[in-house]
Amino acid sequence: MAIGIHPLTASIGAEITGVDLADISTETAEELRKAWLDHKVLVLRDQHISQEEHIAFGRLFGDLEVHPFTENDDGHPEIVVLEAGGDTGRTFVAAGWHSDVTWRAEPSMGSILRGVIVPPYGGDTCFANACAAYQRLSDEWKERVDNLVAVHDYMRVFS
């Protein structure tokens, strides 16, 4: 089956069809990488993969990082489990706007979010295309912001 790339909006996101993340060829990985660079966010539905397959998929895009502050999954330091409540003892919840580890000198290239158990409401997440936002600025605004420097402080939860 050929890979399908279906844009979700004019500026961000594409749904990918015809891909099984448990078994990806080098050719398909290259197509996904190009689609990711073009669309910034990829949605691959109904993927039933193990943690090992999740990690292997991530490695197709480059070296994986271990988050320095959050609780990682036992035995899989590359995976951060985001869950709250119940009997887990975990309380990590990112309820407000944030950007992942942008305080690093070289921020991460991206993140993979795999929903295993998603609540019927309240489990939303959002993504933004900063490149598209910048491109839509007037020349006057681009000139105003081009030489600005942003400080991302890891001591504050949300940048």
C-alpha positions in Angstrom: 0.0 0.0 0.0 1.3 3.4 -0.9 1.8 6.1 1.7 -0.9 8.7 1.7 -0.3 12.3 2.9 -3.5 14.3 3.5 -3.0 17.9 4.7 -5.2 18.8 7.6 -5.0 22.6 7.3 -3.3 25.1 5.1 -0.4 25.7 7.4 0.1 22.7 9.7 -0.5 19.0 9.9 -1.0 16.0 7.7 -2.7 12.7 8.3 -0.6 9.8 7.1 -2.3 6.6 5.8 -0.9 3.3 4.5 1.9 3.1 7.1 2.4 0.5 9.8 4.8 2.0 12.4 5.8 -1.5 13.6 7.5 -2.3 10.2 8.8 0.7 8.3 11.2 0.5 5.3 14.0 3.1 4.8 12.1 4.4 1.8 8.9 5.0 3.9 11.0 6.6 6.7 12.4 9.1 4.2 8.8 9.9 2.9 7.7 10.4 6.5 10.7 12.7 7.3 9.9 14.8 4.2 6.2 15.0 5.1 7.2 16.0 8.7 9.4 18.8 7.5 6.7 20.0 5.1 3.7 19.7 7.4 5.3 20.1 10.9 2.9 17.6 12.5 2.0 14.1 11.3 -1.1 12.2 12.5 -0.9 8.4 12.2 -4.1 6.8 13.5 -4.7 3.3 14.9 -1.0 2.4 15.4 -0.7 -0.5 17.9 3.0 -0.6 18.6 5.1 -1.6 21.6 7.4 0.7 23.5 10.3 -0.8 21.7 8.7 -0.1 18.3 7.9 3.4 19.4 11.6 4.0 20.2 12.7 2.4 16.9 10.3 4.7 15.0 11.7 7.7 16.8 15.3 6.7 15.9 14.4 6.8 12.2 14.5 10.6 12.6 17.7 10.8 14.6 19.2 10.3 18.0 16.7 10.3 20.8 17.0 12.5 23.9 16.1 11.5 27.5 14.1 14.3 29.2 16.3 15.6 32.0 13.5 16.4 34.5 10.4 14.3 34.0 9.7 10.8 35.2 10.6 8.4 32.4 9.1 5.0 31.8 10.9 2.2 33.6 13.2 0.4 31.3 12.6 2.9 28.5 14.3 6.2 29.4 13.4 7.7 26.0 9.7 7.6 26.8 8.0 10.0 29.2 4.6 8.7 30.3 2.1 11.5 30.7 -0.7 10.4 32.9 -2.4 11.7 36.0 -4.6 10.3 38.7 -5.7 6.7 39.4 -3.3 4.4 41.1 -0.2 5.5 39.1 1.2 7.9 41.6 2.2 10.1 38.7 1.0 13.7 38.8 2.6 15.2 35.7 0.1 17.2 33.7 0.8 20.0 31.2 -2.4 21.9 31.5 -1.1 25.2 30.1 0.7 26.3 27.0 4.3 25.1 26.9 7.0 24.2 24.5 9.2 21.2 25.2 12.8 21.7 26.3 13.3 25.0 24.3 15.7 26.2 26.9 18.5 23.9 25.6 21.3 25.5 23.5 20.1 23.1 20.7 16.4 22.4 21.3 15.0 19.1 20.3 14.1 18.6 16.7 10.6 17.4 17.6 8.5 15.1 19.8 6.4 12.1 19.3 3.1 12.0 21.1 1.5 8.5 21.2 -2.0 8.4 22.8 -2.5 5.0 24.4 -5.4 5.9 26.7 -7.0 9.2 25.8 -10.0 10.5 27.8 -13.2 11.3 26.0 -12.7 15.0 26.9 -9.9 17.0 28.3 -7.1 15.2 26.6 -6.6 17.8 23.8 -3.2 19.0 22.6 -2.4 21.8 20.2 0.5 22.5 17.8 1.6 25.8 16.1 3.7 26.5 13.0 6.0 29.3 14.1 7.5 29.4 10.6 4.1 30.1 9.0 3.3 32.7 11.6 6.6 34.6 10.9 6.0 34.4 7.1 2.6 36.0 7.5 4.1 39.0 9.4 4.2 42.3 7.6 7.7 43.5 6.6 7.5 46.1 9.4 6.8 43.5 12.1 9.6 41.2 10.7 12.0 44.1 11.0 10.9 44.7 14.6 11.3 41.0 15.7 14.3 39.9 13.6 17.0 41.0 16.1 15.1 40.1 19.3 16.4 37.3 21.5 14.0 35.1 23.6 15.0 33.7 26.9 13.7 30.3 27.7 14.2 29.5 31.4 14.1 25.9 32.5 13.2 27.0 36.0 9.8 28.1 34.8 7.6 25.2 33.8 6.2 26.9 30.7 8.5 28.9 28.4 
